[in-house]
Amino acid sequence: MSKRTVALVNLSALMIVWGSTFVVTKATVQEIPPLVLGALRFVLAAIVLVPIAMARGGLKTLPRPLPLGSLLMMGVIGIALFHSAFNLALVYGSASQGALVFALVPAAVAVAAVLWLQERLPRRRIAGIVLSMIGVAVVISGGEASGQSPRPVLGSVWMLAAVVAWAAYTIVAKRLADADQVVVIACTTVIGALVMMPPALWELRSSAWPAPSLHGWLGVLFLGVVASALGFVVYSRALRDLDASLVGVLANVDPIVGVLSAAVFLGEPLRAVQLGGGAVALGGMWLASSQGGGTSAP
């Protein structure tokens, strides 16, 4: 197979993996506190990524002077803040609702690009942003408390915070777009893991530590090694071998996989109003990202 075909197959598989993180995280936070889960996830990711980054030349491959400010912001915003908010969203809300709210990411990145990079938005993308916002608003308003979603509005607020964090991370990451992405990701993962450790230790002290089952530990392993460490490596190579617009289209699969897997594996029901709002949000997501690059997150 050609390099392009291999990249396309790998990226398609990765989008399924990242889409499944809504369900895996939802199941795992039932056994492991959300901040502790985030710290464990990225400690594992760092253990895998750092040796790979060192084999590629480590910090020597990065621009000079070292972009410490950008790396710090990426680690704090894109790793620590984003995944803390993501995990908390799935404590209070359902996986399917979280996936639908997450569909706002392409629109949020587009808005952030206008505000901080002075990019101009075509009418098509503006329409997509408006549709995404309307759809997400319908999803949030249609949520009802249940066993899977004890506080759906609070869960949606946390997921919106995750969306904002990822949009900010994407803008900062553009500064290092030409650097070795495996090394950049290894650095930001280490920073994020270090930032997440103090709140995770506080969470352990303030709440009883349950004894996670084998499934709980497998969830941590999947999130840390497969979805984070290996996922970022596959993603960076896909960006090298595929057109950014194609990566963007495939990235739109994430929330769809999240909703479907939540229904199949967790038995989460969706009200008609949420399905309608989700359809509008996904349509807006497609419009907002159809002319841009990938903005997905694991």
Secondary structure, DSSP 4 states (H G I P E B T S, - for coil): --HHHHHHHHHHHHHHHHHHHHHHHHHHTTTS-HHHHHHHHHHHHHHHHHHHHHHTTGGGGS-SS--HHHHHHIIIIIIIIHHHHHHHHHHHS-HHHHHHHHTTHHHHHHHHHHHHH-PPPPHHHHHHHHHHHHHHHHHHHT----SS-SSHHHHHHHHHHHHHHHHHHHHHHGGGTTS-HHHHHHHHHHHHHHHHHHHHHHHHHHS------HHHHHHHHIIIIIIIIIHHHHHHHHHHHS-HHHHHHHHTHHHHHHHHHHHHHS-----HHHHHHHHHHHHHHHHHHTTS------
